[in-house]
Amino acid sequence: MADIILHHYDTSPFSEKPRVVFGLKGLAWRSVVQPVIMPKPELVPLTGGYRRIPVMQIGADVFCDTQVILAELDERFEGPRLARPGDWAVNLWADRLWFQASVAVVFGEMGENVPRAFIEDREKLSGRPFDVAGMRAAAGPMKAQWRGHAGFVERALSRSEFLGGHEPSLADVAAYMNVWWVSRAAPSAAEALLSGLPRTLAWRERMAGVGHGQRTEMQPREALAVARSSEPAAGFEHDPEDPSGLSPGEAVTVAADDYGRDPIAGALVAVNAQRIVIQREVGELGWLNIHFPRVGYVLSPRRD
């Protein structure tokens, strides 16, 4: 079986999700550290223009967005099955509602120390101003919201050690991302916001103890060589009733519906309720499959 390659950087909050899954499943993986901001010349050829982190690569198949990354890891690899009823809804809550509060807390704390290059990069990514002053002004109300989200975790832990029961599930991985990031990037704020939430504090330590599996560093050019020497997978289930009305082989674009909306062009391989798979021919890399979640992404016919 081809190596798991994770394109990430160590401070990326969303990258912590697959890293924890590697720990829960006891997986070995290759770490390709990518730049925090553009340009990303050794990532974009793999993704067709998708620039968000993390990206997972297995051979000539490239997985964009943690929703599809976690689903692939859970389905493909042995170890405890992580996704339980309701976990994908929890994942969406943690990724969007709670994460927006986390962003305001972290950058409200950082204040004027945010580098200008980072601000400009995130403005291009989101398509709107990265207003640090506004975040700082909103930090008080958003801290209250953040603690409210953490309160959901505290109550959910009243009967078991993890959100999914007595063993961690995908819900734990998703929620932990916000606690991990704020604890790391704004530790004083995190300790104040988690004060009086003893079950959540103990849960944070249990999740940290999971680790990240067996990590081995890899250079970006090596990952490109893996794609070049591999063939994309086949046999994906296509839903002919998908509301898009699109069929395999049609020219399409895929774009996120929240931020980083750069359209990724290719030929549709399959679409179903869980994911979108397109195929691209990329110069010397040959043919690649690019995978996206169905929820949170817009699939459209390509109009040249």
Summary of the structure (lengths in Angstrom):
residues: 304
radius of gyration: 19.4
end to end distance: 37.9
largest distance: 56.6
contacts: 976
relative contact order: 0.17
helix: 44%
strand: 19%
